[in-house]
Amino acid sequence: MKEGTKATLALVATALIWSSGGLAVKLVDVSPMAITGVRGAISALTILLMMRGALDLRPTRARLGTALCYAGLLLGYVVAMKMTTAANAILLAYTAPMYVALLAPRLLGEPTRPRDWLFVLTMLCGMVLFFLDRVSTTGLWGNVIAMGTGMLYAAFTLCMRAQKDASPLEAVALGNIITALIGLPFLLWEGLPDASGWLGLVYLGVVQQGLSMGLYVWAIKRLGALEAILIMTLEPILNPVWVALGYGEIPGLWSILGGAVVLCAVTLRGVSGALRKPAPASAPA
C-alpha cells in the first residue's frame, strides 16, 4: 500500500475518532468549558507519555503558532456552541478548507489547482445540505466566533503541515496545556463529575484527543494541508453515526444527502490523488 494511501486511511480513522466526542460528552454532567479543560489536561499528559521523553521544546514560529491556534480553536468552538446553534458553529468552523486553499500556495508552496477548488466547493455544498434544516440566523456574535474558529482550524492545519520535517506533537501538547489552564477552573467551581462522567473525560483525553493526535501527526506529514483538511471534513458527518448508534436518533433526508455528497467528494479526492502521482517521499517518523 502506498504511503499516501496509508496516510489517507489514518486521517479517516482520526476523523472517526474525533467524531465520537459528541457522544462521549453526553456522559459528562459538567459545562463544556470544564470538559475542554479536563480533556486538555489528560490529552497533554497522554501525548507526553507517548513521546516518552523525546521532547523538542525549542520555540519556533510554527510550533508556537500551532499551540496558540489549537488552544484558540478548542476554546472558541466551545464559546461558539454556547452563543449560537450547534449547526451554525460546526458549519462555520468547517469553512476552514476554503482558507487553506487560499493560503497553502503562498505559505507552504503547495499549489491549489482548479479541481481542488471544485472539491472544496462540493464539500461546502454537502455541509450546507447536511445542516440545512438546523442552521439559524440567531446568535450573531456566536456566528462571528464560529467563523473565527474556522480560520483558526485552517491556521492550525497550515502550522502542522509546516512542521512536516519536525515533530509537531510538542506543539499540540502545549496547546492542550493552555486549554487546561483556562478550562480547569470551571471544573473546580462547578464540582467534580460522577463515575460515568470521569469515564467520558478519560476517553476524551486519552483516545479522542490524545492517541488520535498520533495518527493525525503521522498522516499530515505525508499529505498536503488541503487534502488533510478536506478528509477531516468527515468528522461532523460521522458524528450523527455515533448518535444514531448510541441514542437511536436517525438523521433526516437532507443530512443523509449532504453526508453522501461529502463522503463521495472525499473518496473521489483520495482516489484522484492516488492515481495522479506517486505518494510523496516518506517523512521522518
WOHUMO-V124403 format. One record per residue. N is the residue number from 0. PHI is phi in whole degrees, -180 to 180 (* if undefined). PSI is psi as a letter, one per 40 degrees, with the letter a starting at -180 (999 if undefined). D_CENTER is the distance of its C-alpha to the mean C-alpha in Angstrom with 2 decimals. Layout:
n->N phi->PHI psi->PSI d_center->D_CENTER
n->N phi->PHI psi->PSI d_center->D_CENTER
This chain:
n->0 phi->* psi->h d_center->25.43
n->1 phi->-66 psi->i d_center->24.23
n->2 phi->-60 psi->d d_center->21.73
n->3 phi->-64 psi->d d_center->19.55
n->4 phi->-67 psi->d d_center->19.70
n->5 phi->-61 psi->d d_center->18.76
n->6 phi->-65 psi->d d_center->15.67
n->7 phi->-62 psi->d d_center->14.73
n->8 phi->-64 psi->d d_center->15.41
n->9 phi->-64 psi->d d_center->13.43
n->10 phi->-71 psi->d d_center->10.20
n->11 phi->-61 psi->d d_center->11.41
n->12 phi->-63 psi->d d_center->12.03
n->13 phi->-63 psi->d d_center->8.63
n->14 phi->-60 psi->d d_center->7.34
n->15 phi->-63 psi->d d_center->10.52
n->16 phi->-68 psi->d d_center->10.11
n->17 phi->-61 psi->d d_center->6.87
n->18 phi->-68 psi->e d_center->8.81
n->19 phi->-77 psi->e d_center->11.74
n->20 phi->-62 psi->d d_center->10.84
n->21 phi->-60 psi->d d_center->12.73
n->22 phi->-69 psi->d d_center->15.74
n->23 phi->-66 psi->d d_center->15.85
n->24 phi->-61 psi->d d_center->15.81
n->25 phi->-64 psi->e d_center->18.92
n->26 phi->-81 psi->e d_center->20.76
n->27 phi->-108 psi->h d_center->20.55
n->28 phi->-96 psi->f d_center->23.16
n->29 phi->-138 psi->i d_center->22.14
n->30 phi->-69 psi->i d_center->20.45
n->31 phi->-57 psi->d d_center->16.70
n->32 phi->-65 psi->d d_center->17.38
n->33 phi->-65 psi->d d_center->19.18
n->34 phi->-60 psi->d d_center->16.52
n->35 phi->-62 psi->d d_center->13.96
n->36 phi->-66 psi->d d_center->16.76
n->37 phi->-67 psi->d d_center->17.79
n->38 phi->-59 psi->d d_center->14.41
n->39 phi->-63 psi->d d_center->14.02
n->40 phi->-65 psi->d d_center->17.56
n->41 phi->-67 psi->d d_center->17.34
n->42 phi->-65 psi->d d_center->14.20
n->43 phi->-60 psi->d d_center->16.01
n->44 phi->-63 psi->d d_center->19.12
n->45 phi->-61 psi->d d_center->17.60
n->46 phi->-65 psi->d d_center->16.29
n->47 phi->-64 psi->d d_center->19.70
n->48 phi->-68 psi->d d_center->21.52
n->49 phi->-61 psi->d d_center->19.74
n->50 phi->-79 psi->e d_center->20.98
n->51 phi->50 psi->f d_center->24.43
n->52 phi->84 psi->e d_center->25.66
n->53 phi->-83 psi->g d_center->24.73
n->54 phi->-96 psi->h d_center->23.42
n->55 phi->-124 psi->g d_center->23.55
n->56 phi->-101 psi->e d_center->23.43
n->57 phi->-63 psi->h d_center->24.97
n->58 phi->-75 psi->h d_center->23.59
n->59 phi->-114 psi->i d_center->22.41
n->60 phi->-60 psi->d d_center->21.06
n->61 phi->-66 psi->d d_center->17.86
n->62 phi->-67 psi->d d_center->17.39
n->63 phi->-66 psi->d d_center->18.14
n->64 phi->-62 psi->d d_center->16.04
n->65 phi->-61 psi->d d_center->12.92
n->66 phi->-62 psi->d d_center->13.86
n->67 phi->-68 psi->d d_center->14.72
n->68 phi->-66 psi->d d_center->11.78
n->69 phi->-67 psi->d d_center->9.36
n->70 phi->-63 psi->d d_center->11.96
n->71 phi->-63 psi->d d_center->12.50
n->72 phi->-64 psi->d d_center->9.01
n->73 phi->-64 psi->d d_center->9.17
n->74 phi->-73 psi->d d_center->12.82
n->75 phi->-63 psi->d d_center->12.92
n->76 phi->-63 psi->d d_center->10.76
n->77 phi->-64 psi->d d_center->13.32
n->78 phi->-63 psi->d d_center->16.17
n->79 phi->-62 psi->d d_center->15.36
n->80 phi->-60 psi->d d_center->15.31
n->81 phi->-81 psi->d d_center->18.72
n->82 phi->-103 psi->e d_center->20.19
n->83 phi->-144 psi->a d_center->19.39
n->84 phi->-73 psi->i d_center->18.67
n->85 phi->-60 psi->d d_center->15.46
n->86 phi->-62 psi->d d_center->15.73
n->87 phi->-61 psi->d d_center->16.19
n->88 phi->-61 psi->d d_center->13.28
n->89 phi->-70 psi->d d_center->10.78
n->90 phi->-62 psi->d d_center->12.84
n->91 phi->-71 psi->d d_center->13.22
n->92 phi->-65 psi->d d_center->9.64
n->93 phi->-92 psi->f d_center->9.18
n->94 phi->-82 psi->e d_center->12.23
n->95 phi->-53 psi->d d_center->10.23
n->96 phi->-57 psi->d d_center->11.64
n->97 phi->-63 psi->d d_center->15.01
n->98 phi->-68 psi->d d_center->14.81
n->99 phi->-64 psi->d d_center->13.76
n->100 phi->-60 psi->d d_center->16.67
n->101 phi->-74 psi->d d_center->18.93
n->102 phi->-98 psi->d d_center->18.25
n->103 phi->-58 psi->d d_center->17.62
n->104 phi->-61 psi->d d_center->21.35
n->105 phi->-79 psi->d d_center->22.62
n->106 phi->-88 psi->d d_center->20.42
n->107 phi->-117 psi->e d_center->19.82
n->108 phi->72 psi->f d_center->22.66
n->109 phi->-102 psi->h d_center->20.55
n->110 phi->-67 psi->i d_center->22.31
n->111 phi->-107 psi->h d_center->20.98
n->112 phi->-88 psi->i d_center->23.59
n->113 phi->-54 psi->d d_center->24.85
n->114 phi->-67 psi->d d_center->23.45
n->115 phi->-65 psi->d d_center->19.93
n->116 phi->-63 psi->d d_center->20.48
n->117 phi->-62 psi->d d_center->21.75
n->118 phi->-66 psi->d d_center->18.59
n->119 phi->-60 psi->d d_center->16.50
n->120 phi->-66 psi->d d_center->19.07
n->121 phi->-62 psi->d d_center->19.32
n->122 phi->-72 psi->d d_center->15.69
n->123 phi->-65 psi->d d_center->15.90
n->124 phi->-63 psi->d d_center->19.13
n->125 phi->-62 psi->d d_center->17.68
n->126 phi->-64 psi->d d_center->15.11
n->127 phi->-62 psi->d d_center->18.20
n->128 phi->-61 psi->d d_center->20.24
n->129 phi->-60 psi->d d_center->17.77
n->130 phi->-106 psi->e d_center->17.97
n->131 phi->-55 psi->d d_center->21.50
n->132 phi->-91 psi->e d_center->23.31
n->133 phi->-126 psi->e d_center->21.05
n->134 phi->-74 psi->i d_center->20.44
n->135 phi->-133 psi->i d_center->22.85
n->136 phi->-90 psi->e d_center->24.41
n->137 phi->-80 psi->i d_center->24.63
n->138 phi->74 psi->g d_center->22.96
n->139 phi->-55 psi->d d_center->23.38
n->140 phi->-69 psi->d d_center->21.99
n->141 phi->-64 psi->d d_center->19.02
n->142 phi->-66 psi->d d_center->18.33
n->143 phi->-63 psi->d d_center->18.88
n->144 phi->-65 psi->d d_center->16.42
n->145 phi->-63 psi->d d_center->13.78
n->146 phi->-62 psi->d d_center->14.67
n->147 phi->-63 psi->d d_center->14.33
n->148 phi->-66 psi->d d_center->10.71
n->149 phi->-62 psi->d d_center->10.27
n->150 phi->-66 psi->d d_center->12.38
n->151 phi->-66 psi->d d_center->10.70
n->152 phi->-63 psi->d d_center->7.30
n->153 phi->-64 psi->d d_center->9.86
n->154 phi->-64 psi->d d_center->11.84
n->155 phi->-61 psi->d d_center->9.37
n->156 phi->-62 psi->d d_center->8.96
n->157 phi->-64 psi->d d_center->12.74
n->158 phi->-67 psi->d d_center->13.60
n->159 phi->-64 psi->d d_center->12.03
n->160 phi->-67 psi->d d_center->13.90
n->161 phi->-64 psi->e d_center->16.91
n->162 phi->-102 psi->f d_center->17.23
n->163 phi->-62 psi->d d_center->17.59
n->164 phi->-103 psi->e d_center->21.08
n->165 phi->-125 psi->a d_center->20.30
n->166 phi->-125 psi->g d_center->18.38
n->167 phi->-82 psi->e d_center->15.11
n->168 phi->-63 psi->d d_center->14.60
n->169 phi->-60 psi->d d_center->17.05
n->170 phi->-64 psi->d d_center->15.06
n->171 phi->-66 psi->d d_center->12.04
n->172 phi->-61 psi->d d_center->14.86
n->173 phi->-63 psi->d d_center->16.43
n->174 phi->-61 psi->d d_center->13.48
n->175 phi->-67 psi->d d_center->13.48
n->176 phi->-65 psi->d d_center->17.25
n->177 phi->-60 psi->d d_center->17.22
n->178 phi->-61 psi->d d_center->15.12
n->179 phi->-63 psi->d d_center->17.61
n->180 phi->-62 psi->d d_center->20.57
n->181 phi->-82 psi->d d_center->19.71
n->182 phi->-89 psi->d d_center->18.76
n->183 phi->-61 psi->d d_center->21.34
n->184 phi->-57 psi->d d_center->24.35
n->185 phi->-66 psi->d d_center->23.30
n->186 phi->-67 psi->d d_center->23.65
n->187 phi->-64 psi->d d_center->27.04
n->188 phi->-75 psi->d d_center->28.16
n->189 phi->-87 psi->d d_center->27.28
n->190 phi->104 psi->i d_center->28.33
n->191 phi->-80 psi->i d_center->26.90
n->192 phi->-76 psi->i d_center->25.48
n->193 phi->-82 psi->a d_center->27.49
n->194 phi->-61 psi->d d_center->27.19
n->195 phi->-66 psi->d d_center->24.78
n->196 phi->-65 psi->d d_center->22.60
n->197 phi->-65 psi->d d_center->22.62
n->198 phi->-60 psi->d d_center->21.83
n->199 phi->-64 psi->d d_center->18.65
n->200 phi->-66 psi->d d_center->17.74
n->201 phi->-63 psi->d d_center->18.55
n->202 phi->-62 psi->d d_center->16.41
n->203 phi->-60 psi->d d_center->13.34
n->204 phi->-78 psi->d d_center->14.14
n->205 phi->-78 psi->d d_center->15.55
n->206 phi->-97 psi->d d_center->13.70
n->207 phi->-65 psi->d d_center->10.44
n->208 phi->-121 psi->e d_center->9.30
n->209 phi->-96 psi->c d_center->12.33
n->210 phi->-61 psi->d d_center->13.51
n->211 phi->-62 psi->d d_center->10.28
n->212 phi->-67 psi->d d_center->9.68
n->213 phi->-62 psi->d d_center->13.08
n->214 phi->-63 psi->d d_center->12.20
n->215 phi->-62 psi->d d_center->9.31
n->216 phi->-64 psi->d d_center->11.87
n->217 phi->-60 psi->d d_center->14.66
n->218 phi->-73 psi->d d_center->13.25
n->219 phi->-73 psi->e d_center->12.23
n->220 phi->-72 psi->e d_center->15.78
n->221 phi->-116 psi->e d_center->17.19
n->222 phi->-127 psi->i d_center->15.44
n->223 phi->-65 psi->i d_center->15.51
n->224 phi->-61 psi->d d_center->12.76
n->225 phi->-67 psi->d d_center->13.28
n->226 phi->-61 psi->d d_center->13.47
n->227 phi->-63 psi->d d_center->10.24
n->228 phi->-73 psi->d d_center->8.23
n->229 phi->-66 psi->d d_center->10.69
n->230 phi->-64 psi->d d_center->10.14
n->231 phi->-70 psi->e d_center->6.43
n->232 phi->-64 psi->e d_center->8.19
n->233 phi->-64 psi->d d_center->9.65
n->234 phi->-54 psi->d d_center->7.27
n->235 phi->-69 psi->d d_center->9.29
n->236 phi->-73 psi->d d_center->12.28
n->237 phi->-80 psi->e d_center->12.43
n->238 phi->-54 psi->d d_center->12.18
n->239 phi->-64 psi->d d_center->15.87
n->240 phi->-64 psi->d d_center->16.95
n->241 phi->-63 psi->d d_center->16.48
n->242 phi->-64 psi->d d_center->18.20
n->243 phi->-63 psi->d d_center->20.91
n->244 phi->-70 psi->d d_center->21.53
n->245 phi->-86 psi->d d_center->21.63
n->246 phi->-127 psi->e d_center->23.37
n->247 phi->73 psi->e d_center->24.86
n->248 phi->-86 psi->h d_center->23.32
n->249 phi->-90 psi->h d_center->23.58
n->250 phi->-62 psi->i d_center->21.63
n->251 phi->-77 psi->i d_center->24.01
n->252 phi->-60 psi->d d_center->25.26
n->253 phi->-64 psi->d d_center->23.17
n->254 phi->-63 psi->d d_center->19.92
n->255 phi->-65 psi->d d_center->21.18
n->256 phi->-65 psi->d d_center->22.24
n->257 phi->-62 psi->d d_center->19.03
n->258 phi->-62 psi->d d_center->17.06
n->259 phi->-64 psi->d d_center->19.75
n->260 phi->-63 psi->d d_center->19.45
n->261 phi->-65 psi->d d_center->15.75
n->262 phi->-61 psi->d d_center->16.49
n->263 phi->-65 psi->d d_center->19.60
n->264 phi->-64 psi->d d_center->18.09
n->265 phi->-63 psi->d d_center->15.49
n->266 phi->-63 psi->d d_center->18.48
n->267 phi->-64 psi->d d_center->20.86
n->268 phi->-64 psi->d d_center->18.67
n->269 phi->-67 psi->d d_center->18.38
n->270 phi->-67 psi->d d_center->22.09
n->271 phi->-65 psi->d d_center->23.27
n->272 phi->-67 psi->d d_center->21.52
n->273 phi->-69 psi->d d_center->23.14
n->274 phi->-81 psi->d d_center->26.49
n->275 phi->-72 psi->d d_center->26.57
n->276 phi->-156 psi->i d_center->26.69
n->277 phi->-66 psi->i d_center->26.58
n->278 phi->-63 psi->i d_center->23.49
n->279 phi->-64 psi->i d_center->23.01
n->280 phi->-59 psi->i d_center->24.81
n->281 phi->-63 psi->h d_center->23.36
n->282 phi->-86 psi->i d_center->21.58
n->283 phi->-61 psi->i d_center->22.59
n->284 phi->-71 psi->999 d_center->21.26
